[in-house]
């Protein structure tokens, strides 16, 4: 049985799986007419092979048709990105103003702590503390 399916599929693992499934179906069915069991085995194995071939064909068509967007992301990745972006924006809106100001100056304007301290008239330690509090708040709000 396995050799027959191996001959048709060219894949030893697929042949083993189909042969095993064939014998399981015979075991469940328990036919009363054992005179023609060989023909039944080959018919079931052939049907299983065709069903598996059709499933693989559908899956390969799906893989070919699903194309990532221009950013190289799959639809699932894009959806997860949008959800994360929404949580980030909500968390940023809830961030206290002083912490948000320091965070945005550092992340958006690419300013260093000493430059932010000069602009706001604060010490570098105060900026470090606000940035640390902002990052901690965002991590908790977004949920790593």
N, C-alpha and C positions, 0 to 999 in steps of 0.2 A: 504494500500500500504506500509506504513512505517513498520507495523508489519510483513508483508511478507518479506521485505528486512532484518529487524532485525532478523527474524528467520533464514535467510540464512547466514547473516554475523556475528551475535552475537555482533555487535557494534551499539549502539543507534545513535551515531553521524553520522556514515556512512549511516545508514538507513535513517536518516532525510535528509541528503544531496542528496542521490539518489532519494528519493521520491520527493524532491523539484525539482531536475533536470528533473525528469520524467514529472511532471506537467508543467514545463516550456517548454519542448519539445512539449507537447500536445497543449499548448497555442500558440506556434509559428506555429505548423502544422495546427491547426484548421481543424480536419477531418470533412468531411460532413456526414459520416455514423456514427451516434451516437448510433446505436443499439449494436454494438460490441466494444464500447469504453472500457469496463472493460478488455477484452482480450488484447486490444492494450496497455492499461496502464501496465498490468502485463508483457507483452512482452518487452516494452520499459524499464521498471524497471529491468527486468532480464538481458537485454543486458547491461544496465548501470552498474549493479553489476558485470557482467563478465568483462567488460572493466576495471573497477576500480581494480578488483582482479588481472588482468593481469599486470596493471601498477605497483601495489604494488609488485608483484612477480619479475618484472624486476628491480625495485629499490632495493629490498632486495638482489638480485643476485649481483647487482653492488656494494652494500655496503660490501658484503662478499668478492668479488674479489679485491676491492681496498684495498691494504694493505700499511700501512705506511712503509717507508724504515727503515733501521736498527737504525736510529736516532730517530724514533718515529714521523717523520714528514710525512704529506700527500704530494702528488705531488704539490698541490697548495702552501703549506707552503715552500716546497723545492725551488720552482720557485721564490717565494717572497724573500727567504733568499739569493738566488744567485744574484738577482737583487740588493738587499741591499748591499751585499758584493762587487759587482762591483762598485756601487756608492761610497762606502767607500774607495775602493782602488784608484779610480779616485780623490776623494777629498783629500786623503792622499798625492797623488803625487803632487797636486796643492798647498799643504800647504807650506808656507815658510820654508826654511831649519832649521832655529833656532827653530822655533816652533815645527816642525816635530821631531827634535832630542829630545827635552824635552818630547814631547808627547810619543814617542816610548820608551824612557828610563823609563818613569813612567808606561806605560801600558804593555809593553812587558817584560821589565827586572824587573818590580815590585819595582823599586827604589823609595825612598821617596824624597820629595823636597830637604831636606838638603843634601842627598847623591848626588843628581844630581848637586846641587850647588857646592859641593866640587869637583866633577869630572870636571865640566866645568869652575870652578874658578869664579863663579858668586854669587850674593847674593840670598838668598831664595826668597826675594820679586821679583827679576827679573825672577826667575823660575816660581813663581806663576802667574806673568803677562803673560809670554809666554804660559803657560798651559791654562790660561783663554782665551787668544786670539786663541789658537789652537782649543779649544773646541767650541768656538763661531763660528769659521770658518767652522768646520766640521758639526756642527748642521745646519748651513745655506746651506752648499754644499750638504749634504745628504737630507735635508728636512725632519725634524722630522716627 
